[in-house]
């Protein structure tokens, strides 16, 4: 599984409690869909840090990096490339 | 606006909520009223937009006293909608955008809403609901219309199109201060949400009382991360507009770095929040120091602010007064502690807000003396008129006062008062759980759990949690032979309840302990599981 797929299955499993991939589009905004709130974001960050061995800085917790599966995919790619 | 002598609003006391906007826009039309996700809107623009939408509401048949549901996030259309309803003589009710279909249907039917103002991104929920609401004639929807939309009954208008093409309402619809301004739905211990009826009089009064003790002024820049559907979020808007101050609006605290950046950019001076938000800030601060020297007041509500957070908060907000408060939707706010006394009166939520009073009543019916415990009662112009069309529940909360016809609010919360008259929260007499600053009725969650096939019975409890205040735990007993899966149970909850009502953990158990009269014994569950 690539980064996007791994992130998506984590979100499905932990926030939507399903394994149906149709339940979440890659570009769906977590905020718009009401999927993740402030405590949920912390869980996502913990997952990214453990799963991909990256360190998410507090000033990186912005929608551009974390508000969709796609955004997270790009964010993780930029962190792991550096 | 003809018929509305704007100049007089600047000098005479405010009677109706909308006059706050009329006066501010007359006084300083070019001042920025709200900044929504970074975009500024001036008072002139807020008033014109609200007048246009108000005109459309009238054209759609809205009459004085009709209810209008605003099912939106913290957005510019939401801000405009609130004032539009008030100009059009309607009663607004803001519904949390996390609300799911069943509850949305219930609230729209219970209130007999005539018009629904909402956003297309919520179409997945309201799309399946509106056909079941007979009173609803018109939907006005903001945001990007999706390509495929299930056919909706009634008239469906685009919010942006209305604002771009309609003419402004000339004269606001006549109202008096005794008229209802808002219905604020809140969870109750009986399970069904109840619409708290607030009049113009009570809301105008409460807003001015808060402005007084929070020492707010026209120069302030208030931060809004709490939902407008939560009464304390709503009051930030009402107070800011009344004063002609500036409100910085964000949808939520979900992406803290964005909020921190905005607070710096906009030089925010007032930061209202709930303990979960303050706890997250303190955790961040320990890793990477945070500091907002421009903030001069922080205010905490919804649940007690843990004393342990105070040192971190003083570092994060070195120039801020810290306000600890207590309240309930039924009267907006009960008490606050003067910020200068935070160290002298640890654990206290202070005294009654200006213009009101409180007293404690013992089980015997007598007033409690210093140090004694009693049920907190509240007296003042801020208490609700009652719950919308729920006379029995209203009578449980509103008790006859000493004066003929007067009613006082019985909070059903247990307090103690010290010899100086300062209040200390002791506990609740119902089993409402406070999680992330939200009120959750265990029965509401239990009803949803019991709706799952294969579930025989269920119990929902609040367990102390450092970040959430209380975490929700569910215990579920399967019917004979049924196989239950905790994940699927949480999924079912998510489809039927606001996210904050979904239990953090679900335990499948063989049976639940019962008391002598057959009721589920939650105290024993807590003791057995070490959740005390």
Interface residues (C-beta under 8 A of the other chain):
Chain A: X13 X16 X17 X18 X29 X30 X31 X32 X33 X34 X36 X37 X38 X39 X40 X41 X42 X57 X58 X59 X60 X61 X62 X63 X66 X67
Chain B: X97 X98 X121 X251 X252 X253 X254 X255 X256 X257 X258 X260 X261 X276 X277 X280 X284 X287 X288 X436 X467 X468 X487 X488 X490 X491 X494 X499 X500
